[in-house]
Amino acid sequence: MAIIKKIIILHKKEGQTPLDALEIFKKKNSEYQKVPMTYAGRLDPMASGVLVVLAGEKIKDKETFLAMDKEYDFSVLFGFGTDTYDILGKVLACEVNEKIHRLAAQDFVLEIQKNLPYFKGKLKQEYPMYSSKTVNGKPLFWYARNAQEVKIPSRNIVIKKLVLKKVKKITSQKLFLQIEKRINKVAGDFRQKEIVKIWKQTLLSKKVRESFYVVDFAVQCSSGTYVRQIANSLGEKISIPALAFSIKRTRVGKFT
């Protein structure tokens, strides 16, 4: 058998894990069934986009690919906070009657733009609790699921560019239908049934206002940056709960 040394660019779909995407590729390409393969850089189940896969001898260069800069298009939903910082999490905060609903769209944009400079340049970013970062031999999500206290580590990152692209509104009814449909794409144990139930109770409650802001951004950042954490931190900065509504990785190094 010839030595395979190859870089493969997959586009992971929302709802898949990176391993799911890799296994689907192998099933469609039988010549890779017995070839060692790995992906260089994870994508969360609710994220989509560019997934760099290394095959055969190219696996030895994994660290080089892991260190490459990344680019993402992502949307932030304001008014809600979850334990995962995206829609695949338990709702911990719901801003239904306060600041967010008193702001007109133009004022809301100005409020965000005023705070974007805090998220550019060299930063220290904490890992989300629902992440695979290990502490004392266990991933952080293990501590979160088992309600165990742990000191959350952080890492140095660089955000080279962060641009606000578009502001839109979505009704609570449409928001729930989207969230339900998208979460149901996810296989495996991610608390899906429980999460959908909580979103339904939250969004279809008579206490919830009719619409919420969803803001589109583009970011260019260093390896290891968590877009979910950017969304959560931006909400904290403007005192409105926020989460990553959608994430699409558009570039890894030179690969698109």
Salt bridges, closest charged atoms under 4 A:
GLU14 OE2 - ARG182 NH2 2.80
GLU14 OE1 - LYS185 NZ 3.47
ASP44 OD2 - ARG228 NE 2.66
GLU57 OE1 - LYS60 NZ 2.81
ASP61 OD2 - LYS58 NZ 3.38
ASP69 OD2 - LYS160 NZ 2.37
GLU71 OE2 - ARG251 NE 3.74
ASP73 OD1 - LYS165 NZ 3.63
ASP83 OD2 - ARG191 NH1 3.03
GLU98 OE1 - ARG102 NH1 3.66
GLU111 OE2 - LYS99 NZ 3.37
GLU111 OE1 - LYS114 NZ 3.65
GLU194 OE2 - LYS90 NZ 3.14
ASP216 OD2 - LYS168 NZ 3.05
